[in-house]
Amino acid sequence: MAKLTAALTVLVLVACVGRPCQAGYGYPNPMPSPYTPSTPSPPPPTPIAPSSPPPYSPSTPSPPPPAPSTPSSPPSYTPNTLSPPPPTPSSPPPGLTVGYYQKTCYRAEDIVREAVRDASKGIMAGLIRLFFHDCFVRGCDASVLLDTADPNSATEKFGIPNLSLRGFEVIDAAKARIEKECGNVVSCADIVAFAGRDATYFLSNKKVYFDMPAGRYDGLVSLINETLPNLPPPFATVEQLKAGFAFKGLNTDDMVTLSGAHTIGISHCSSFSDRLTSNSSDMDPSLKSTLQQQCQSNSGSDNTVVQDNKTPDKLDNKYYKNVLSHEVLFTSDAALMMATDTSDAVRANAKDTNRWEEKFKVAMVKMGAIDIKTVANGDIRRSCRVLNTN
């Protein structure tokens, strides 16, 4: 295992030298190691109700979150049946509060929103993915942002699934402004969560807005070998997807709902190259032909393409229509039609964009409550890229 980790570290460091890592999946095909979720996270509590769009008027914050309780066992998987749109929750997750920084840094969320607003649409798409990749490995604790942590291991940032992440500079810019205005009071984990929420807002043409509770602390551990076992690969089966999300406390409908984020951003051709050559692929022939041309490279480079060739820069329900018409890139996208509950959810989301938007808000908040760190097992970093030294 040590040799594998060292080899992956060298691969990662070489891959990102001299060029920016792109947004979108960057896995090789097939997956280098089997998909087996690792350290369990307790299922997050019921999220808060979505609110109206900005301007943002935070509520009075509560005291710092209490010390965490002992993690419970991972949720056992039982295929769930679809239900009507989720009811409006009545309270935020324990330990998290809407308007958490009202007294300590009342402009914190505004600063993050301004930083996101100034980013390109591609970077905005990357910020949503950054939030997902942070929360799925060790919980929503900004561990994905660390350049260094353990002297014996590279960090999550250099794991194969994370080589293509981007948006780090937006987080850095927001953190720098917050530190200047307020001092060291706002966690990097909360900045990532706010940025994912605000990127959703701007990419949906300001239609999808919701309050994001805060109060997360930044994690103290970040290990490269925890990325592959925890992040669902683009060639996962529907059963692997269900199990992986269930392990994080997210149900099957949450999984299908969050998959809708594949309506934005780009992907490396290596993440779906098997679907371009396989006779068993159900990809639409016209799309397959187009992608074969776009992915062809005389230099051997791993080209990138948009994930949704219909509305690539708009967060909408077009992804589900693409799933139904076999115009999606990944095996994991096509796999949603391989089970009754997931295929029913795809059809429902394709039919009613407002229903999907409301579910997406709730699912984002629910995901943002995975394995929250507190003052007992976390910190508030002065720089999002390195641990505090004292």
SULPEHU-V238857 format. One record per helix or strand of 3 or more residues. SS is the DSSP state (@ for helix, = for strand). FROM is the first residue (numbers start at 1). TO is the last residue. If there is no record, write none. Layout:
# SULPEHU-V238857
SS:FROM:TO
SS:FROM:TO
This chain:
# SULPEHU-V238857
@:2:15
@:108:117
@:121:136
@:143:145
@:156:158
@:160:162
@:168:182
@:188:203
@:224:230
@:238:247
@:252:263
=:266:268
@:269:271
@:274:277
@:285:295
=:304:306
@:318:324
@:331:337
@:340:351
@:353:367
